[in-house]
């Protein structure tokens, strides 16, 4: 009968193999941690750049608001000047004669009004009646009468 020592394995679960496996797992975890640290550092750099860009955009927005306010003030000043010039032009070119009078040359004869008549009045035609008897000619339309 042979006695086997409990600390000697058959090769499947030896302590040296377990240490090697743990070292390999530790190396993988350290590699993942280094990759995570690199990614985290990259994200922090991107965040800093984004914050710097946001600061620049805020500065540009403030400058744009200032420029817009100045442009609006200039536009209001130009509008006021335009209204003054229009009022001056209207006063300078105003007609000073009263509306009911006009300068007429004594030799000039005013024109006659145009007579506006209906066709019946202009041609002396009576009222139009419906024709009840086609053979009968009304007295006003009879050439023999």
C-alpha positions as CSV (number, residue, x, y, z in Angstrom):
1,X,0.0,0.0,0.0
2,X,1.3,3.3,-0.9
3,X,0.7,6.5,0.9
4,X,0.3,9.7,-1.1
5,X,0.9,13.0,0.4
6,X,-2.0,15.4,0.3
7,X,0.1,18.4,-0.8
8,X,1.3,16.8,-3.9
9,X,-1.2,17.0,-6.7
10,X,-1.5,15.1,-9.9
11,X,-0.8,18.1,-12.0
12,X,-4.2,19.7,-12.4
13,X,-4.3,21.9,-9.3
14,X,-0.7,22.4,-8.3
15,X,0.2,25.5,-6.4
16,X,2.7,26.6,-9.0
17,X,0.1,26.4,-11.7
18,X,-2.4,28.4,-9.6
19,X,0.2,31.1,-9.0
20,X,1.0,31.3,-12.7
21,X,-2.8,31.6,-13.5
22,X,-3.2,34.3,-10.9
23,X,-0.3,36.2,-12.2
24,X,-1.7,36.0,-15.7
25,X,-5.1,37.2,-14.5
26,X,-3.4,40.0,-12.6
27,X,-1.6,41.0,-15.8
28,X,-4.9,41.1,-17.7
29,X,-6.5,43.2,-15.0
30,X,-3.6,45.6,-15.0
31,X,-3.8,45.9,-18.8
32,X,-7.5,46.7,-18.6
33,X,-6.8,49.2,-15.8
34,X,-4.1,50.9,-17.9
35,X,-6.5,51.0,-20.9
36,X,-9.3,52.4,-18.7
37,X,-6.9,55.0,-17.3
38,X,-5.9,56.0,-20.8
39,X,-9.5,56.3,-21.9
40,X,-10.4,58.3,-18.7
41,X,-7.5,60.7,-19.4
42,X,-8.6,61.0,-23.0
43,X,-12.2,61.8,-21.8
44,X,-10.8,64.4,-19.3
45,X,-8.8,66.0,-22.1
46,X,-11.9,66.2,-24.3
47,X,-13.9,67.6,-21.4
48,X,-11.3,70.4,-20.9
49,X,-11.3,71.2,-24.6
50,X,-15.1,71.3,-24.6
51,X,-15.2,73.6,-21.6
52,X,-12.6,75.9,-23.3
53,X,-14.7,75.9,-26.5
54,X,-17.8,76.7,-24.5
55,X,-16.0,79.7,-22.9
56,X,-14.9,80.9,-26.3
57,X,-18.5,80.6,-27.6
58,X,-19.8,82.5,-24.6
59,X,-17.3,85.3,-25.3
60,X,-18.3,85.3,-29.0
61,X,-22.0,85.4,-28.0
62,X,-21.4,88.4,-25.8
63,X,-19.5,90.2,-28.6
64,X,-22.3,89.3,-31.1
65,X,-24.9,90.7,-28.7
66,X,-22.9,93.9,-28.3
67,X,-22.5,94.2,-32.1
68,X,-26.2,93.6,-32.6
69,X,-27.1,96.2,-30.0
70,X,-24.8,98.7,-31.8
71,X,-26.3,97.9,-35.2
72,X,-29.8,98.3,-33.8
73,X,-29.0,101.7,-32.3
74,X,-27.5,102.7,-35.7
75,X,-30.6,101.5,-37.5
76,X,-32.8,103.5,-35.2
77,X,-30.7,106.6,-35.7
78,X,-30.8,106.1,-39.5
79,X,-34.6,105.7,-39.3
80,X,-35.0,108.9,-37.3
81,X,-32.8,110.7,-39.9
82,X,-34.8,109.3,-42.7
83,X,-38.1,110.5,-41.2
84,X,-36.6,114.0,-40.7
85,X,-35.5,114.1,-44.3
86,X,-38.9,112.9,-45.6
87,X,-40.6,115.6,-43.5
88,X,-38.2,118.2,-44.8
89,X,-38.8,117.1,-48.4
90,X,-42.6,117.1,-47.9
91,X,-42.4,120.7,-46.5
92,X,-40.1,121.8,-49.3
93,X,-42.2,120.4,-52.2
94,X,-45.6,121.2,-50.7
95,X,-48.2,122.8,-52.9
96,X,-49.2,126.2,-51.4
97,X,-52.2,127.0,-53.6
98,X,-55.7,126.3,-52.1
99,X,-57.4,123.3,-53.4
100,X,-60.4,125.1,-54.9
101,X,-58.5,127.6,-57.0
102,X,-56.2,127.3,-60.0
103,X,-54.3,129.7,-62.1
104,X,-56.1,130.1,-65.4
105,X,-54.9,132.1,-68.3
106,X,-57.6,134.6,-69.3
107,X,-57.4,133.4,-72.9
108,X,-57.7,129.8,-71.8
109,X,-61.2,128.3,-72.1
110,X,-62.0,125.6,-69.6
111,X,-63.2,122.3,-71.2
112,X,-66.8,121.3,-71.3
113,X,-68.0,118.4,-69.2
114,X,-68.6,115.2,-71.2
115,X,-72.3,114.3,-71.4
116,X,-72.9,110.8,-70.0
117,X,-76.1,109.3,-71.3
118,X,-77.6,105.9,-71.5
119,X,-77.9,104.3,-74.9
120,X,-81.6,104.7,-74.9
121,X,-81.3,108.5,-74.2
122,X,-78.4,109.0,-76.6
123,X,-80.3,107.3,-79.6
124,X,-83.8,108.3,-78.6
125,X,-84.9,104.7,-78.3
126,X,-88.0,103.8,-76.2
127,X,-88.1,101.0,-73.7
128,X,-87.4,97.5,-74.9
129,X,-90.6,95.3,-74.8
130,X,-90.8,91.6,-75.3
131,X,-92.0,90.5,-78.7
132,X,-95.4,88.8,-78.3
133,X,-96.4,88.8,-81.9
134,X,-93.4,88.3,-84.3
135,X,-95.3,89.7,-87.3
136,X,-96.4,92.9,-85.6
137,X,-93.8,95.7,-85.8
138,X,-94.0,98.3,-83.0
139,X,-94.9,101.8,-84.1
140,X,-91.6,103.3,-83.1
141,X,-89.7,100.7,-85.2
142,X,-91.9,100.9,-88.3
143,X,-89.9,102.5,-91.1
144,X,-93.2,103.2,-93.0
145,X,-94.7,105.2,-90.2
